[in-house]
Amino acid sequence: MDPRRQRFPAETRSALVDVAVRLFTEGGYAATSLDAIVAGAEVSKGALYHHFSGKQAIFEAALEQVEQRATLGIAAAADGHDDPWEQAHAGLRAFLQAVQEPGYRQIVVSDGPSVLGPERYREQESRSTYAVVHQVVRSLLAATDGGRDAAMVDTFARIFFGAMSAVGGSVAVSEDPTAAAVRAETAVGMVLAGLRQVVEHGDPVLDPTP
């Protein structure tokens, strides 16, 4: 019996996604064929279609895997600190490291928006890095007296996530991503410092109580 047929379905799917991540990273979406993916995974094209409807579907699975790895790394970095402000800075550094990875740069930043389309791309973000940013912002605001209501937390999270997405994209496409990451960390660090000043010393916009 062909050893390729002895794989369990989950193993086959995992092998296909792993190969897809590698090939999409190396050549980009347009230059990567389904034939190359099935050859790399050592399965038949029928096995691929058992799990995925086509090239876009397996690309989305590859993007989800890259995003999940980045998200887990960001969350782990933030969880390594008890102070919420240190959590935010650690998460920021981990995020800026993630966007410098070749897979993230090519699959998530370069090909992701055009292949998935704006709406699907935003949905994917909301299931991954946005969730981590939301939790970090919640921790920051909860550190104040009484915290903030859910609507305010969500507003801050969206604003902060927008800033993170913008700087992450600029780092990912930079000719010198290391230097760009240093600049981005400095700039976002200044934003965090300003937010900390407001949160710890009060502001009539955030706390209208006289």
C-alpha positions as CSV (number, residue, x, y, z in Angstrom):
1,M,0.0,0.0,0.0
2,D,1.2,3.5,-0.8
3,P,2.4,5.0,2.5
4,R,0.7,8.2,1.6
5,R,-2.7,6.5,1.8
6,Q,-2.0,5.4,5.4
7,R,-2.2,9.0,6.7
8,F,-5.1,10.0,8.8
9,P,-7.2,12.8,7.4
10,A,-6.0,15.3,10.0
11,E,-2.4,14.4,9.2
12,T,-3.0,14.9,5.5
13,R,-4.6,18.3,6.1
14,S,-1.8,19.3,8.4
15,A,0.8,18.3,5.8
16,L,-0.9,20.2,3.1
17,V,-1.1,23.4,5.1
18,D,2.5,23.1,6.2
19,V,3.7,22.8,2.6
20,A,1.3,25.5,1.5
21,V,2.8,27.9,4.1
22,R,6.3,27.1,2.9
23,L,5.5,27.5,-0.8
24,F,3.3,30.6,-0.4
25,T,6.1,32.2,1.6
26,E,8.8,31.3,-0.9
27,G,6.9,32.2,-4.1
28,G,3.8,34.1,-3.2
29,Y,0.2,33.3,-4.0
30,A,0.2,33.8,-7.8
31,A,3.3,31.7,-8.4
32,T,2.3,28.7,-6.2
33,S,0.3,25.9,-7.9
34,L,-1.9,23.3,-6.3
35,D,0.3,20.7,-8.1
36,A,3.3,21.9,-6.2
37,I,1.5,21.8,-2.9
38,V,0.3,18.2,-3.4
39,A,3.7,17.1,-4.6
40,G,5.3,18.6,-1.6
41,A,2.8,17.0,0.8
42,E,3.1,13.7,-1.1
43,V,-0.6,13.3,-1.5
44,S,-3.0,13.2,-4.5
45,K,-4.9,16.2,-5.7
46,G,-8.1,14.3,-4.7
47,A,-6.8,14.3,-1.1
48,L,-6.4,18.1,-1.3
49,Y,-9.9,18.6,-2.6
50,H,-11.2,16.4,0.2
51,H,-10.1,19.1,2.6
52,F,-10.1,22.3,0.5
53,S,-12.3,23.6,-2.2
54,G,-9.3,25.1,-4.1
55,K,-6.3,27.3,-4.0
56,Q,-7.9,30.2,-2.1
57,A,-9.2,27.9,0.6
58,I,-5.8,26.3,1.3
59,F,-4.2,29.8,1.2
60,E,-6.7,30.9,3.9
61,A,-5.8,27.9,6.0
62,A,-2.1,28.8,5.6
63,L,-2.8,32.4,6.6
64,E,-4.7,31.3,9.6
65,Q,-1.7,29.1,10.7
66,V,0.7,32.0,10.3
67,E,-1.6,34.3,12.2
68,Q,-2.2,31.8,14.9
69,R,1.5,31.3,15.5
70,A,2.0,35.1,15.7
71,T,-1.0,35.4,18.0
72,L,0.3,32.7,20.4
73,G,3.7,34.4,20.5
74,I,2.2,37.8,21.3
75,A,0.0,36.4,24.0
76,A,2.8,34.4,25.5
77,A,5.0,37.5,25.6
78,A,2.3,39.6,27.3
79,D,1.4,36.8,29.8
80,G,5.0,36.8,30.9
81,H,4.4,40.0,32.9
82,D,2.1,40.9,35.7
83,D,2.0,44.7,35.2
84,P,-0.4,45.6,32.4
85,W,1.9,48.3,30.9
86,E,4.7,45.8,30.8
87,Q,2.3,43.3,29.1
88,A,1.5,45.9,26.5
89,H,5.2,46.7,25.7
90,A,6.1,43.0,25.6
91,G,3.1,42.2,23.3
92,L,4.2,45.1,21.0
93,R,7.7,43.8,20.8
94,A,6.5,40.3,20.0
95,F,4.1,41.7,17.4
96,L,6.9,43.6,15.7
97,Q,9.1,40.5,15.7
98,A,6.3,38.5,14.1
99,V,5.7,40.9,11.2
100,Q,9.4,40.6,10.3
101,E,9.0,36.8,9.7
102,P,9.1,35.9,6.0
103,G,5.8,34.0,6.2
104,Y,4.0,36.8,7.9
105,R,5.4,39.4,5.5
106,Q,4.4,37.5,2.4
107,I,1.2,35.6,3.3
108,V,-0.5,37.9,5.8
109,V,0.7,41.4,4.7
110,S,1.5,41.1,1.0
111,D,-1.0,38.5,-0.3
112,G,-3.7,38.3,2.4
113,P,-5.7,41.5,1.6
114,S,-5.9,40.9,-2.1
115,V,-6.6,37.1,-2.0
116,L,-9.1,37.2,0.8
117,G,-10.7,40.5,0.1
118,P,-11.1,43.3,2.6
119,E,-14.1,41.8,4.5
120,R,-12.7,38.3,4.9
121,Y,-9.3,39.8,5.8
122,R,-10.8,41.9,8.6
123,E,-12.7,38.8,9.9
124,Q,-9.5,36.9,10.1
125,E,-7.8,39.7,11.9
126,S,-10.7,39.9,14.4
127,R,-10.2,36.2,15.2
128,S,-6.5,36.5,15.8
129,T,-4.3,39.5,16.6
130,Y,-7.3,41.8,17.3
131,A,-8.4,39.5,20.1
132,V,-5.0,39.8,21.8
133,V,-4.9,43.6,21.4
134,H,-8.4,43.8,22.9
135,Q,-7.3,41.8,25.9
136,V,-4.2,44.0,26.4
137,V,-6.3,47.2,26.3
138,R,-8.9,45.7,28.6
139,S,-6.1,44.9,31.1
140,L,-4.7,48.5,30.8
141,L,-8.1,50.1,31.4
142,A,-9.1,47.6,34.2
143,A,-6.0,48.7,36.1
144,T,-7.6,52.0,36.8
145,D,-10.3,52.5,39.4
146,G,-13.3,50.6,38.3
147,G,-12.0,50.1,34.8
148,R,-14.1,51.2,31.8
149,D,-17.3,50.0,30.2
150,A,-17.3,47.5,27.4
151,A,-18.0,50.1,24.7
152,M,-15.0,52.2,25.8
153,V,-12.7,49.2,25.9
154,D,-13.8,48.2,22.4
155,T,-13.2,51.8,21.1
156,F,-9.7,51.9,22.6
157,A,-9.0,48.4,21.3
158,R,-10.0,49.3,17.7
159,I,-8.0,52.5,17.8
160,F,-4.9,50.8,19.1
161,F,-5.3,47.8,16.8
162,G,-5.5,50.2,13.8
163,A,-2.3,51.8,14.9
164,M,-0.7,48.4,15.4
165,S,-1.8,47.2,12.0
166,A,-0.5,50.3,10.3
167,V,3.0,50.1,11.9
168,G,3.1,46.4,11.4
169,G,2.4,46.7,7.7
170,S,5.1,49.4,7.4
171,V,7.6,47.2,9.1
172,A,6.7,44.2,7.1
173,V,7.3,45.9,3.7
174,S,10.3,48.0,4.8
175,E,13.7,47.4,3.1
176,D,15.1,47.5,6.6
177,P,12.5,45.8,8.8
178,T,14.8,45.8,11.9
179,A,15.3,49.5,11.8
180,A,11.6,50.1,11.0
181,A,10.6,47.9,14.0
182,V,12.8,50.0,16.3
183,R,11.1,53.2,15.1
184,A,7.7,51.6,15.4
185,E,8.3,50.5,18.9
186,T,9.5,54.0,19.9
187,A,6.4,55.6,18.3
188,V,3.8,53.2,19.8
189,G,5.7,53.4,23.1
190,M,5.1,57.1,23.1
191,V,1.4,56.5,22.5
192,L,1.3,54.1,25.4
193,A,3.1,56.6,27.6
194,G,0.5,59.2,26.8
195,L,-2.3,56.8,27.5
196,R,-0.7,55.9,30.8
197,Q,-0.5,59.5,31.8
198,V,-4.2,60.0,31.0
199,V,-5.3,56.8,32.7
200,E,-3.2,57.4,35.9
201,H,-3.8,61.1,36.3
202,G,-7.3,61.5,34.9
203,D,-8.8,63.3,32.0
204,P,-12.1,65.0,31.6
205,V,-12.8,63.0,28.4
206,L,-12.2,59.6,30.0
207,D,-13.5,60.6,33.5
208,P,-16.0,63.5,33.4
209,T,-16.8,63.2,37.1
210,P,-15.9,66.4,38.8
